[in-house]
Amino acid sequence: MVKLDDYTPIIGREQAQAIRELGRKLRGAVVQHINSAAVGGGVAEILKRLVPLMQDVGLRPRWDVLQGTEEFYTVTKTFHNAFHGQAVQVNERMFEIYREISRQNYQLVDGGADFVILHDQQPLGLAEIREGHPGKWLWYCHVDPVDVDERVWNFLRSFASRCDGAIYHLPEYVKDLGNRVYVMPPAIDPLSEKNRDVTEEERREVLARLGVPDDLPLVIQVSRYDRLKDPLGVIRSFRLIRERVPCRLVLAGGGAGDDPEGMAVLEEVRREAGDDPDIFVLELPPTADLEINVLQRSAAVVIQKSVREGFGLTVTEGLWKGRPVVASPVGGIRIQVLDGQTGLAAQGDQAVAGAVVRLLQDPELAGRLGRAGREHVRQNFILPVYLKRWLEMLLEERGK
């Protein structure tokens, strides 16, 4: 099990001791996390590492996963798209399905939990039973809700407003719910299989197994196959890049258990790539952490061409590995990729292509941005820093 002491070489002994002291003040507190998927997606990945670390510093965390149907997840995917400002069709039947599955999951809630954390909108319906529960309830919004569809939001806010507080990644995401507000961006675990250092032997073995040659610079985007990640736009940009610099493109990712659209998007990407020998479209399982690690570390440039983004942990991963990153300045990417300082911000096929070409042609710039990006992540977006923010927030909430 992961231990806080393992991170001391990264964060320093003083920071580790400060985190231990915060944990001592919350010793024995039951913190229940509820989300919609055990694997796939950023929330599951965060909880997989955060929960053991909470336990190591003295809390009693638990992680429970909502049990839904395909019909329910189709509804919540529609809600997800609605949060990102997409035009969606919603009706009363969808709201009823959401309520029905929520009620079937009431038994998930620990009646004695000191804190109940509902991650994103899928388990938010559980807040219907908030009244009478002795613990503090918090809704953690991991997506960008700025342009959420009004009808969907009016439905969901009735649940969110029952929570004692709400957590957002950025200040501009905050919604007026009449409850307490916390701003807390997520983080990656630098010691996980996805982010640890790898040997050159491991790197070469994994690339060979994936069938990805590295005799030319690799331009890589890692993400779920989701239209909001604009994988088709990545291919269009790559074809512009290749006109100026010989290179190859790797699109790597998979789906999530609560995303029924993933396979359709993957097929669209494969059709767009066609039989282009320089484009590799990889469908990876949720367990492919080492493979993703190796691909990111092998990238000449990491791309994240998202149309919308709650935070963008794949950007964090690329920065941590010291790779130069070109990313759309949307959502939480804006506080990670500081244009010209920790990476290059670019939006649109032509602009993204131009930024990537610039990095491929200027190794000194690429190296400088890569080093600065890694340090930016070390100071702000790694798991021990995230844990410290969690403990501070829970202590504040307990005092209310």
N, C-alpha and C positions, 0 to 999 in steps of 0.2 A: 504494500500500500504506500502511496506517495506520502512523504513526510516534509514538513516545513523545513527541517534542517537540510534537506537535499538542495534547497535553493540558496543557502547561505553564500556560496561562492558567487552567485549572480547578484543578490540584493544586499549583501553585507550583514554582519552579525548584529549591528545596531537595529537595522530594520526588522530582522527576524525576531529580536527580543521584543520590539514594540508590538508586533503582531501577536506574539505569545501572551503578552500582558492583556491585550484586548480580548483574546480568547478566554483568559482566566476569568474575566468579568462576566462572561456569558456561559461559563461552564455548566453543562447539563441541559442547556436550552434545546428543546426539540424544534428543529427547523425542517418543515416539510416542503419539498419542491414538487410541483406537479406540472407536467408538460404533456405533449401529444405524441412523442416518438422516443423510443429508447436508442435508436441509431439514426444517422442521417440528419444533416442540418446542424447549424451552429449551437443551438440551445442544448441538444443532447451531448454534443462534444464538450461544451463547457461543464455541464453537470457531472459528466463522467469523471472529471478531474477535480472539480470544486468540492463535491460531496466528501470524498476521502480526506481532503485537506481540512475541511471544517471539523471532521471527526478528530483529526490529529491534534487540533488546538483546543479540544475539550467540549465541542458542541455535540449534540445527538441529531445529526441530520438524517433525513430519509428522502428517497426519490421515488415517486410514483408516476406511472404513465397512464394517461386517459385511455379507456377502452372504447373505440368507436367503430363505426361501420364505414364501408366504402362511400355510402351515401352521405354520411356525416362529414367525411374528409373532403368530399367534393364541395360541400357547403362551405367548410372552413377554408378551403383553397380559394373559393370565390371571395370570401371575406378578406383573405390575405391579399388578393389582387386589388380588392376595393381599398385597402389601406394604402396601397401604392398608387392610387389615383387612376387605376384602369376603369374603363366603362364596364360595368357588370349588370347583369339582370338578377334581381333578387325578388323574392315573393314571400308571402306569409308562410307557405309550406316549408321553405328553407328555415325560417325562424323556428317553426315548430319542431323540425328535425333536430335543430341545435338544442332547443330546450329539452326535448325527449332524451337525447343521449346524455346531456348534462345530468339530468335527474337519475339516469341509470348509473351514474358514476359517483353519486353522493357518498357511497360507502368508502370511497378512496380517502376521504378527508379524515385525518387523525383528530379525533375529538379532544385530545389532550395536548395538541401541538401548541407550542408557544408562538410560533410564526408559521403561517401558511403562505407560500409564494406560488402564485399562478403565472406561469410563463406563457406570454403571448395570448392570443384571443381564443385558442381552442378550448382550454379549460376554464375560461372566464365565467361560464355559466354556473360553475360550482359556487360562485359568490352569492347565489340565491339563498344559500343556507348560512351566510355569514352571521346573521343575527342570532345571538345566544351562544356563539362559539367563544370560548374564553381567550383565544389567542389573537395576535395581530395578523391581519390579512394584507398582503401587498400584491398588486398586479405589476408584473414586469413586462413592459412593452418593448420587444426586441426589434420592432419594425418601425419604419418611418410613417407616422400617422398624419402628417401635415395635410395631405390632400385626400384623406379618407372619404369615401362615398357617404353622403349625409345620412341616407336611410340606414345603411349598415351601422354607422357610428351611433345613431340615435337608439338603435336596438342594443348595441353592446355597452354603451355608456351606462345603461340602467344597471348592469352587473358591475362594471368597473367602479362606479360611484359608491357601491356598497363596501368596497375595500377601504381599509384605514389609510392606505397610501398607494402611490403609483411611482414606478421607477422607469426612467427613460434613458436612452443613450446620450441624447444631446439636449441642451436647454430649449432649442427651437422645436423639439418634439412634444413639449409639455401641453397636455390638454386640460381644460378647466373642468375638473370633476368635483371640486369642493372638498377634496381630501389632501393629505400631505403629499409633497412632491420630492422625489430624489432623482438626481442625475448621476448615472453610473454606467459608463461604457464598458463593454465586455473585455475579455482578454484571452490570450492563448497560453498554453502550458509549454514553456521552453524545454521541459524535460520529457515530454510525451514522445511517443514513437513518431509522431508527425513532425516534431520540431527539434529533436535531438540531433547532435552532430552525427554524421555518417562517415564511414571510411570510404576511400576511393574504390576499394574492392567491392563494398556494398553498392556503391553508386553504379559501377559498371555492370554488376550482376543484375540489378533491378532494371536498368535500361535495356539490357539484352533480353531479359524475360518479357518486357513490355513491347519489344520490337521497335524501339526508338533509337535510331542512330544519332550520335552527337558529333559527327564530322563537320556539321554546319551549325551556326548559332541556333539555339532553340528559343522560340517565342512561345510562352506558355500562359494559358489561362486555366486555372483550377476553379471549378464551381459546379453547383448543381445544374442540371440541364433545365433551365428555366428561362423563359423569354425575357424576364427582367434582367438577366445577366448578359443579354444580347450576344449569344454565341454566333449567330449568323453575321452580325456586324463585325465580330472578331475575324471571321473568315474574309470578309470584304476588305478589312484593314490589312490583313496579312498579304493579300494579293497585291496591294499597293506597296507594301514594304518590300516584298520579294522583287519587285521591278527595280529596286535600287540597291538592295543588299541581299546576296544569297543567304537563305535561312530556311528553317522549317517551323511549322506550327504544331503545337500539341494542345488539344482541348481535352481536359481530363476531369471527370466527375462522375456523379451517379445521381440517384434520386433520394427521396426521403419517404418514410412510411406514410406520412400525411400529405403527400403531394402526388395526386393521381395524374397530373399532366406531364410528368417527367419523361415518360417513354415517348409520347408524341413529339415533344421538343427534340429529343435525341434523334428520332427519325428525320426530322426536318434538317438537323445539323448534318447527318450522314448524307442526305440528298444534296445539300449545298456543297459539301466537300467532294462528292463524287469520287472519281478514281484518282484524284490529285495525289501523286506520290509524296508530296511534301507536307501533307496535312494528315495528322494522326488524331483520330477521334476515339478516345478511350472511355469505355464504360467500366468504372471501378466500383467494387463493393464497398460498403461502409467500413470494412475492416482494412482497407488499403492505405493505412496511414504511412507506412514506410515508402510505399510507391509514390504517394503525393509528396512526401518529404524529398525524395530523390529527384523527382521531376522539378520541384521548385528550386532545389539547390543546383540543378543542371541548367537552369534557364539563363540565357543571356539577358533576357528581359521578361519580367512578369507583367502580364496585362490583367486589368480588371475593368471591363468595358460595361459596367452595369448601367442600366437606365435608372433604376432606383436601388437604394441599399439602406438597410437599417444601420449596419455598421461596416461589415465587410471583413470578416476574420481571415479570409484567404489573402487579403492585402496585408494584414498584420503578419501572417505567416511568411509571406515573401519578403517583407521588410526585415523580419527577425533573421532571416537567412542571409542578409546582406546583399540581396539582389536588387538591382535597379528596377523600380516599379513605375509603370504608366497606368494611371487609373482615372476614371471619370470622377470629377469633383461633385459627387452626390452623397447625401447622407453622411454617415460616419467616416467615409473615406476622406472627407475634407479635413478632419482633424488628425489623420494619419499621414496622408501624402500632402505635405506642404510644398507647393510648387517651387521647384528650384532649390529646395532645401533637403527634403527627405525623399523626393521622387519628382515625377513630372505629372501634372494634371492635364488631361486632354479629353475632349468630348467630340464625338463624331468620327466617322471613318477616316477622313483625311487628316484630322488633327492627331488622332491616335497613331496613325501610320507615321506621320512626321516626327512625333515624339520618339517612337521606337527607333526609327532610322537614326535620329540624332544620337541616341544612346549607343546603338551598334557602331556608329562611326566615331564615337568619342569615349574610349575606354576610361580615360581619366575622370570624366564627368560621371560615368556609370559607377566607378569605384567610390568616388566621393559621396554620391547620393546613397549608395548601398550602405556605407559605413554609418552615415548620419541616420538613415532609416532604422538600422538595427538599434542604435542607441536610443532613438525616440521611443521605440517599442519597449526597450528594457526599462526605461523610466516610467512608462505610462500604461502599458497594455500587456503585462505578463501576470500570470496567475497569483503570485504572492501579493502584488499590488492590488489586484482585484479582491482577494480575500480580505485585505486590510480595509478596503472600502465597504465590503459587506459587513464586517464586524462593527465598524463605526456606525453604519446605518442601523443595524439591528439594536445597538446600544441606545441610539437616539430614539428609535421607535419604542423600545421598552420603557423609556422614561416618559413617554407621552401619556 
